Amino acid sequence: MTVQTLRPVMQYESVNPFDGKTLKTFVETTDAQLEQKIATAQACYETWRHKTYAERAIIVAKAAKLMHAGVDNYARLATLEMGKRINEARGEVQFSAEILAYYAKNAERFLGPVKLNPAVGQAHMESSPIGVIFCVEPWNFPFYQLARVAGPQLMAGNVVIVKHAGIVPQCAIAFEKLWIEAGAPAGLYTNLLITHAQSDRVVDDPRIKGVALTGSVAAGKSVASRAGANVKVSSMELGGSDAFIVLEDADLDHAIKWAVWGRMYNAGQTCCAAKRFIVVEALADKFLEKFRTALGSLKPGDPMDEKTTLGPLSSESALLDLTNQVEKAVSRGAKLLLGGKRIDRPGSYMEPTILTGITPDNPAYREEFFGPVALFFRVKDEDAAIALANDSDFGLGGSVFTKDEARGQRVASRVETGMMFVNNISWSDAELPFGGIKYSGYGRELGDMGIAQFVNKKLVRFGSIEAPAT
């Protein structure tokens, strides 16, 4: 079997997970450069905040058009740096461009004054930007994660500085160059190649007014506590262990197609992926047979090849972490129905995996598996499915499959999570707010809620009102 050993890596380094070859390394931002970049961002904000929505939209819409025009180039970078299959990478870039265009068009509608109706006089709520927003973003969607903070926040009148993941520096730099090409003033969007210690100092900096993070629970706890200590507004998207509920009256073939996509999209490296498959007893055996066959038919290959159905994980460390999780789960009593090991070939490839027989005392019952590992549970009925879905430390997304749509909506309302989907897992729409509860974090991105995350909602009341008697 091919075994690749881990080696020390630089903070910012492109390593192609398809073959393990280092593509490029990058020097970190110095403290002096960091200070200059924050100062430039703050100076930009003092001008940008006074621009009209129409003036801001010129640049944001131009960035959207440039992204659409450069889909293939941006997608290729994502595939090279984190192994996303090229068709999926193109889809991510296109969706990112759509997000930018969406906010260029809708920001003013979302943030315009809202009339209130007090008993006496008149009043309204108005929205205004708050300043420089610091964003810490992950590698699994190297452009989408950036677009969903940049689009709304730049249109709101804020400016953005970003610490992107260390394994996708070329994507991070390309996205910053996009804004320069679109005509953005210096400091409007800034990429930082900084250390974790420098990141802490950015959160502490009084010029930073808000903090957004997408990442692990551990990272969220660290950054959120630091933002809280500085009394700064924050949003946290921290992953999930989404339930995929299949009721006895589901369209089985339809459910299987979504099950495969929901678990294997982006090689399973998606926060809101289907991870816990909860199937009512009456359909459990048939579902499991078809699911196992479908996953077992996926073939590893070059993620640049459109015919490839199974790409690599993002890095060697991601692969080793996941295989270790599976081994630990099995050692504690879980049954390995399919896969469980790395694939004997160059690159960071893992077999599609199904674990069954997972009991509440098994670590796998509580953990998030960030890769092609499906946890399968059989339950007796709808109520048991809902109870198991809710018995989780996470609460990002989830789905339910049934031919009775009204029943599906009732189940969706009972599952404790930030997002629920009935007979689909289609979350990729800029109109739909994205976010969760519990250890999945707080706050929302996208939709009308996403743009309101880092704005001051100011009450203005006016009218000649008599002062109370003293």
N, C-alpha and C positions, 0 to 999 in steps of 0.2 A: 504494500500500500504506500502511496505517496504521502510523506509526512513533511510538512513545512514547519520549521522552527521559527518562533518569534524572535525578532531582533529589536534592539532599541530604535525608536523612530523619533524624528524631529516633531516638534509641535505641529508644524504645517508641512505635509508631505503627500504628494500624489503617488499612490501605489495602485497599479491596475490589479484588481482582485481576480481577473480572468487568468492571469499568468504569474502574479506576484512580483512583476517588474516595477521598479521605482521609475516614475516618469519625470518627477521634478520635485525639488525641495525649495522651501522659501524661508527667508530670514524674518524673524519676528520684529514687530514694531518696537522701536526703542521708547523709553519713557519720554524723551524729549519730543519724539515724533507724535506720541500719543497726546501729549499736552497740546501740541500744535493742532492736531486734528479735532480735538474737543473744542478748542478755542474757535476754530474755523466753523465748526457746526453751530456753535452758539451765536456767532456773528451772522451766519446765514439765517438762523431762526428769526433774528430781530428784523430782517427784511421780509422773509418768506411769510411770516405770520400775517403780514398786512396785504399780501396778494389776494386778489379775488379768486373765487373758485374757478372762474373761467381762465384766469391767468395760470393757475396751478394746473388746470386740466390740459393746457397746451403741452406741457412737458410730460405729464403722466400718460396722456394719450399717445404722444410720440414714442415713448418708451414701449408702450403696448404694441404699436405697429412695428417697431424695430425687432421686438421679440418674435412676433409672428413671422417676419421676414427671415429671421435667422434661426428658425426652429431646428434645422439639421445641425448647425454648428453648436448650439447650446446643448442639444440632446447628446451629441457625441461626447462632449465634456462630461456630462453626468454618467454616461456609460463607462468611459475610461476611468473615472475617479472612484465610483462606488458600485459599478457593475450592473446598473439597471438595464434591463433589456431595451434595445433601441426603440422599439415601438412604444413601450411604456414611457421612455424618456421623452419622446416626441409629444406624447399626450400630456406629460407634466408641463413641458414648456408652453404648449398651446393653452393649457388651463391657466398658467401663470400670466400669460399675456391677456387672457380674458378677464382675469381679476383686475389687472391694472386698468383696462378699458372700462370695466364695470364701475369702478370708483371714480374715474374721470367723468363719467356720465351722471352718477347718482349722488355724489358727495353732498352737493348743495341741498338736494331734496332731503337727505338724511339729517343734515345739521342746521337746517333753517330754523328760525324762531318758531316755537310752539306756543300758541295762545292758551292761556289758562282762564278760568272763570271764577275769580274770588267773589265773595259776597259783596264786597265794596271795592270800587275802583277797578283797575285793569292790571293784568300781569301777563308775562310770558317767560318762557325759558329760552335762553340763547346759549349757543355752543361756541367755545373758543379754544384754540390750541393751548397746550401747556408748556411746550419746549422741546428739548432734546430727549428722544426716546432711545434707550439702549436695549438692543435685542440680541439674545443668545440663541442661536439656531442650530439644528441637527443636520446630519448628513443624508438622511434617508430620502428627502425630497429637496435637493440642493437649490432649486429655483422656486418651487412653489412655496416653501417656508419663507423665503425672502419676499416674494410678491405679496403674500397675504398680510405682511406687516407694512411693507413699503407703500402699497397702493392706498390703503385707507389712511395711514398716518400722514403721508405727504399731502394728500388731498385735504386732510383736516387742518393743515397749517403747521404741523409739527415737522421736525427734521429727525433723521434716523441714523444711528451708528450701530454697526453690527459686528459681533464676534461670531463668525461661522465655524462649523466643525473643522477640525484639523485635517481631516482626510479629503476635503473637497475645496482646497484653496483656489484652484483654477476656476471653478464655478463661482466662488465668492468674488474673485477679481473680475470675472466677466460680467457679473451683474452690476458691479460698481461702474464699470466702463460703459454699460448700457445707459446709465443715467447721464454720464458725461456726454455721450453721443446724442442723447435726447435734448441736450441744452440745459441741463440742470446747473444751477450756480454752485460754486465750490462749497462743500459742506452740507449739501442737501441730503445726500446719501453717502455714507462713509463706511468702508470695509476696514476692519481692524484685525491684524494678525498678532494677537496679544496672548499672553500667558494667563493662567487662572488667577495668579496674584494680581496682575494688572487689571483683570476683569473685576476683581473685588474693589479695586481703587476707582474704577469707572462708576460702579454702583454707588460708592461713597461720595463721588464728586457732586458738589451742590448744583452744578450746571445740568446734571442729569435729572430729569423730572419724572421719568417713568421707566419701568423695566419689564420686558416681555421675554419669556423663556419657553422654548419647547425642548424637552429632553427627559432625562430619567427622574424618578422620584427623588433620588439622592441629590441631584443637581438642583431640582426645584426647591427642596427644603433649604439648601444652602443659600441660593440666590434670593428666595422669597424672604427668608429671615433677615438677610442683609438689607434688602429693600425696606422691609418693615422697620428695622432699626433706624433707618433714615427717613421714615414716614413718607415713603414714595409709593405711589400706586403701581401695582404690578398685575400681570396676567401670567398664568402658568398652565401649560399643556404638557402633561406628564405621562402620557401613554395609557395603555388599557389592556384589558383581558376580556374582550367583547364576547358576549353570548350570541350564539347562532341557534335559535330555537326552531325546531321542526315539529309541528303538530301532526297528529295522525291523519288529518285531511289535507295535507300539503300536496302540491304538485311535485312529485319526487324528482322528476327530471329537471324541472326548473330550479328546485332547491339545490340539486347537485351542482349545476352549472355555477350558481352563486357561491356555493361552498368552496369549490375549487378556486374560483377567482378571489373570493374573500380571504382565503388562507394563503394563496400563492402569489397574489399580485405583489410586485416589488420584492419577490423572493420571501414574502411573509414579513418584510421589515416595514410594517405600517402600524401606526399607533391604533387606528380604528379598524384593524383587520379582524376578521372572524377568528377567534382563538379557542373558544370553548364551545364545542358542538353538543348541544343538549337536545336529544331526540326522544320523543315519546315512544314507549315500548312497542306499540303496534307497528311502527315503521322503522325501528332501530336497526334490525338486521339487514333489511333491504338497503337502507341508507348507507350503512357501514360498508356493505359489499361494493356498492357502486362508487362510493367515495374512495375506498382503497384502490379500486381498479383505475379510477381517473388519476389519482395522485401518482400511482405507480407507472403510468404511461408517459409521464413527463420526462423529457430527455435533456440532459445538460449539454451545453454548447457555448459557443462564442456569443456573448450578449450583443455584439455588433451585427450578428446574423439574424435577420427577421424570422427565420425558421426555428430558432432556438426557443424551447418552451420552458427551460429551467436555467436561470442565470446563477451566478455566484452570490454569496453573501458579500457584504460591503468590505470586509477585511478579514485577515487571518484571526485576529483577536475575537471578532464577532463569531466566527465559526467555532473556535475553541470554547468560548463561553457557552454557546448553545449546546454543543455536544456534551459538555460537562453537566449542564442542567439536565439533559436527557438521562445521562448515566446516573445522576443523583436520584432522579425520579424513579428509575427502574430499581435502584438499590433499595428504595423505600417501598417497593411493592407494586409499582405501576407495570403494566404489561405493554411490551413493544409489539404492536401489530404490524408496523411497516417502518422500514428505514432505521434512523437513529444514528447513522455514522456519516463521516465525511466520505465523499466520493473519490475513488482512486484515480485521480487525474490531476494535472497541474491546476492551480487556482483554489479559491476558497469555496468549494462546492459542498453542499450537504444534501443527503438523501431526503426527499419528502418523508415526513414521519407522522405516525399516528400512535398516540399513547392512550390506553384504556385502563380501567380499574384503578383510577386515581381517587384515593380516599382523603378525607379532610385533614388527616395528620401527615399527608405527603406534602413536601414543600411545593411541588408542582401545582397543588390545588390553589395556592395563593399567588404564585409568581406569574410574571408576564414572560412569554416565550417570543422573542423578537426574531422570528425566522420561520422556516417551513415546517413547523411542528404543530400538529392539531391535537387537542385534548378532547377525547370523546366520552360523553356521559349519556347513559340511558336512564329515563325517568318514567314513572307510571302514567302521569297525566299532565295537563296544562298547569295546574297549581304547583305541582312539584317542579316543573320546568322553570316557572317564575321564581320560586323560592331558591333554586340553585343559581339562577342568573343573578339574583340579588345577593347571594352569599359570596361577595367578592370585595376586595379592598379597592378595586377600580370601578370607575363609572363613566367611561367615555362614550362608547356607542353600543349598538346591539341590533339584532334583527330577529324577526319572527316570520315563519313561512306557514301559510294556511290558505285554503281556497276561499275562506270566509273572511273578507276584508274587514268587516265590522268586528269580527272576533280578533283579528290581528291588531286592530287599533286599540281594543280593550286591553289586550296583553301588553302592547307597547306602553300604555299609560301606567301599567303596574310595575314595569321594570325600572329600577332606580339607576338612571344613567342620563347623560347629557343629550344623547341622540338615539333615536330608535327608527328602524326602517322596516316596513312591512312588505314582504315579498321582493326585497331588493337590498342592496347595500350601496346605493348610489349617492355618495356624499359630495361629489365633485361639481358643485354649483356655487358660484360666487354669492348668490342670493341667500344661501343657507348658512346660518351661524354655526360655528364649529367649536366644540369645547365640552368639558365634562365636569363631574363632581367627584367626591371622595379623593383617593390618591391620583385620580386623573387630572386634578388641578382645579383651577377656577378662572373665570373670565371667558370671553368669547371672541373669536376671530371670524371675519367674513360677515356678509349681510349688513343690516343696519346696526346690529349690536357691535360688530367688530370695529367700526369707525368711531363709535362712541366710547371705546375703552379708555382712551387717553385724551379726553377733552374735558374742559371745565363746563359743567352744566350750571349756568348762572341764572338765578331767579331775578327778574326785574319787575317790581311792582310800582305802579304809578297812578296818579290821581290825587285830587285834593281830599284828603281824609283827615278828619278832626282828631287831634291828639286826645287821649284819655284824660279825664280829669285827675289832677293830683290830689 
